[in-house]
Amino acid sequence: MSNKVVLVDDHAIVRSGVRTVLERFNPNIKIAAELSNGKEFLEYAKVHKDIDVYIVDIVMPHLNGIEAISMVAKRNPQANIIVLSMYDDRVSVEEALKAGAKGFIVKVSAADEIAQAVEEVLKGKFYLSTDISKYIVQGFLENNNTFKKTRDRNGLTHKEKEILQLIAESNSSKQIARLLNISLNTVHVHRNNMMRKLNIHKQAELVRYALKEGIAQL
């Protein structure tokens, strides 16, 4: 019986590489779909309930991977989601696991680890790249096995970074409110908080910050 896997990444070359590795090392894997952003992932997961594993990037247009993973996992806590990211920092790892991911692989080691990660997650286990497993140990030692609320170095929360990405992608406040299912006032509050924390006074400066920090992409 084939295991259905969906690839979610805005770079076609990454999806192609992952597909090649998985199909080569595990003949039981069938790539059911390739999606290019978080919104497509969210909509696909609403309709297709028979997917065994999702492999998802973090930084994508329209709706980033962390927010999309959180929404999918809330609807279906049994969803098997593996993050495949170019980032290996502690904040990204913690946010992904808190959102509901069951695995985290760094792209530079994907060729060596992706097949094993899928196998482990299908068995009901978690899988972390060797290079990032240290963060889990650190989290245990520092927080008695619970993570602190993660923020970036400038104090932005995950929700603020999500809204910042959508702002940088030229979404209006009304569009952001609709996409994230929050009130227009909440969007304005988050925007004002971001500007205060970053000491930024114009939207164009917010966009530049988002691009510089890799929160959004052109």
Secondary structure, 3 states (H helix, E strand, C coil): CCEEEEEECCCHHHHHHHHHHHHHHCCCEEEEEEECCHHHHHHHHHHCCCCCEEEECCCCCCCCHHHHHHHHHHHCCCCCEEEEECCCCHHHHHHHHHHCCCEEEEHHHHHHHHHHHHHHHHCCCCEECCCCHHHHHHHHHHHCCCCCCCCCCCCCCHHHHHHHHHHHCCCCHHHHHHHHCCCHHHHHHHHHHHHHHHCCCCHHHHHHHHHHCCCCCC
